[in-house]
Amino acid sequence: MPELPVVPLPASREALGSWVWAIARTYGLMPGTYLRRLGIPHRWVAEAIHRDLVIRPLPSVMGRLQADTGVAPEVLRRMTFSGLDRELEEACHYHHLPCAACVDEASRQAGRPVGLLHAWAVWRVVCPDHPPCPKPMEVADGLPLAPFYGQVRTIITFLDRAAFDPRAFEGIVGTRMAPAFTVAAFVRFVFVLNAYLSVRVTEFDEFRDLAGFRIRHAFSRNEVGEPMPLPPEERNNPAVSLVLAWQLVADPMRTLLAGLHTANPVHRKSERDAGQFMALVGLLLEFWPGEMLSLLLTGHALSRRDWSGDGVRTGLAIAATDQWSNDPSHSARLAEAQWNHTAWTRVLFSDAIRNRHAGWRSRFPIDGPFHAGFVAANTKAASLIGQARQDAWRLSSQDERTGLGRFLAKPAPPIREKHPNPRAPTPERQAPAAAPVIHHHIVQAVQFALDAQGPLPTGKLRARQRRAVLRKLSAAAVRCLNQEAWREMADAAPHRVSTSSRKTR
């Protein structure tokens, strides 16, 4: 049996800290008071306590909370990021982006303020349920947005699973290239694309879930050759960068040759197109392993043959555009794919690329939650990339403990020894014995529950009957306390809480 008679039910996708705060409010306690009951000293309760309860919570705290509330351990674990990848834990420390619409909906359904767990999920670059509207310059006129945002939801659903499954990318890129692909590396790639490349979504194939892009702006370099990020007003909606990054991983050759083009058509290419393509090459060399680049240079990919009078094309360009073979736009698509493949081949064999990308460290700094230095791919094999990133992470991580566990490595403050001959307390200094205080709202909730129940059974009850009576009393008491909390919130801040959205039965 739980030790607390009245426990608010956890809301769907609620964070552990939000639920602990709700329990404290139910009993009229300060959060720090109830946290001490869970074994968390007052000196640990800082501004980041909500984050610490979410990321790698202490087993002792979870055990005490389970004993207090009677909630199953697996339900408590789903309210935390237990088992999250260590590099993602570091990024989640610096990320908190709640969706206001989701928070309002969850609070309305629960009848109390609710904080959602996924507000700390760094891989959720946008809310899949309430994505932001794209700018007019980012999408072509008449582009269907519903299937596009359906693809966004599919990607984030995969990332929700892959964040806790290190082998999830094996089903996307294969076992050989999987060591170079983690959720942390992929999300950083999304941030890099968003900061250094601006594109326009020109089409979306609903049957194949494949978007077409055309580059609008690409980064430039300063006098010493360092890349300069785009100004904020020129950057894409994060959802656009997310879909582009996903297609460059899940279907790289088709996206690179037939789905991503420079600003001008193939018969009007200029120096601007060459600069955009070189910028794209620099970004992809940050992330793509050597095995993926080798797909552009195989014998079949470089084999040339005539294609229905369209001229001599490479085998890879023909294969990348085969799905449009019966479409009127096939000739133009094939010409674009041929131009992209030829440009890639010329760049990859150039001395400038080999000399420019000789090191391991990334040369594309970004503003965001990824503070540690990133190991770039730079044409290395996937196995070497994965090992180098693990080694760099171990070296950069000063303290392996995260969440509340970091306090365990710190010594406790010294305890002052008592004086051997303490002075006897005077009557003026003696504190009166504090009588236990029962708050009025607790008494009111208990009385409400008893009135709702009616006469209590007087005979001997079975264990199942006793649990049923306790559940009914607890539900009535929680309903009373929630109504009182909403009433107080409405009186304190009527512009924030709407009393018409109060849940009543």
Buried (B, 14 or more C-beta within 10 A) or exposed (E): EBEBEBBBBBBEBBBBBBBBBBBBBBBBBEBBEBBBBBBBEEEBBEEBBBBBBBBBBBEEBBBBBBBBBEBEEEEBBBBBBBEBBBBBBBBBBEBBBBBEEBBBBBBBEBBBBBBBBBBBBBBBBBBBEEBEEBEEEBBEEEBEBEBBBBBBBBBBEBBBEBBBBEEBBBEBBEEEBBBBBBBBBBBBBBBBBBBBBBBBBBBBEEEEBBBBBBBBBBBEBEEEEEBEBBEEEEBBBBBBBBBBBBBBBBBBBBBBBBBBBBBBBBEEBEEBBEBBBBBBBBBBBBBBBBBBBEBBEEEEBBEEEEBEEBEEBBBBBBBBBEBBEEEEEBBBBBBBBBBBBBBBBEBBEEEEBEEBBEEBEBBBBBEBBBEBBBBBBBBBBBBBBBBBBBEBBEEEBEEEEBBBBBBEEEEEEEEEEEEEEEEEEEEEEEEEEEEEEEEEBBEBBBEBBBEBEEEEEEEEEEEEEEEEBBEEBBBBBBBBBBBBBBEEBBEEEEEEBEEEEBEEE
